Amino acid sequence: MRHAVPAHAFWAEYFRGAFAEAGHTGIEEPECDWAAGLVPATAAARADWAERTWSTALATLRREHARDPVDFFLGYLFPQQVLPAAVAEIRALGIPCVNFFCDNVREFRRVPAVYRGFDLHWVPEFKAVALYTHDRLPVLHAPMACWVPPRQRTPAGRETLPVTFVGTRDDERERLFADAIQHGLRVDLRGTGWAAPVDPPGAPPPRAQNPLLLFRRQLAFARQHGWKALARKHARSLLPRPPLTFDFTPHVRPAPAGDDYWTSLRESVVCLGVNRYPSMRRAPGHPDTYSRLRDIEAPMTGACYLTEWTEGLDELYVPGVEIETYRDAAELAAKADALAKDAPRRARLRGAGQRRALADHTIARTLESMARRLGCAP
């Protein structure tokens, strides 16, 4: 079923594509609507979803495991999707359970208690590994789960786009690109929200909410992000959003769809990555960073990639040889301009970055590491 969970479809495609290409057999139960577990719902409705979904998954696993032993259960599960008793039942069948989660830094201050029943945690963010080791939980630090269709891995025959960023607008990206453009960055911005303020004048006021439900949500937010973050959230809500001070219109291009997404990465003169993210735990303009999915996607396509430096990025690539990095808006503008003027260097970065990503950062390579950790490697 389709739900308002935009990322669900491409993650599913990446895992399916990678499993098939690597020669693994993935078992999916079509009656399990996992995305529905991320849709806002009452506690009763969520409990009903969890019972139905996990019961169906368990029945499928029991049947398939009896027919041909299953090596391990792999999920990409948010805390609200986990049913610890069901995880325990899967483990009781002799099937190790692994959870992949890639927003640890953004979502958690500590590992959720419902994650403790897993045999292994696939954690891509360098900064998040400490959260798991602090609680003595088994962790596999491996790259973001990325699979690029083979037809999109051939070297770009030509560069049809200028320096390009593909992604939606948020407050931190707005600040970065406004500053970089004023430092001379010439860039195309392909994504939603760049042509107008996030909250345009005349937007309808928010609907009134149930006070008890609102209190519970605020309490949950404070438990997840801290009381300082909650205070900052309320402080921002009381202040009017400042008027749009920078006009991005000359740089805005249509958001890519379908295969145009890969074209935007591969055929841009320079493909840009941004690793900062907005958070109520941080003051505006002082963002945290972590290596994002684009850091794997873009080099896999053969892009000439310039991304925001963050801790752990040098474990994935050799900066300056396989990818390029920047630390602030001025450096972003300067390095993008230098690369745009240096075709031979762009070609070297394209080749070296792609070789490294396809050799070391594939889902198939991570599955090999996972199998060794779980003792089920052939």
Secondary structure, 3 states (H helix, E strand, C coil): CCCCCCHHHHHHHHHHHHHHHCCCCCCCCCCCCHHHHHCCCCHHHHHHHHHHHHHHHHHHHHHHHHHCCCCCEEECCCHHHCCHHHHHHHHHCCCCEEEECCCHHHHCCCCCHHHHHCCEEEECCHHHHHHHHHCCCCEEECCCCCCCCHHHCCCCCCCCECCEEECCCCHHHHHHHHHHHHCCCCCEEECCCCCCCCCCCCCCCCCCCCHHHHHHHHHHHHHHHCHHHHHHHHHHHHCCCCCCCCCCHHHEECCCCCCHHHHHHHCECCEECCCEECCCCCCCCCCEECCCCHHHHHHHHCCCEEEECCCCHHHHCCECCCEEEECCHHHHHHHHHHHHCCHHHHHHHHHHHHHHHHHHCCHHHHHHHHHHHHCCCC
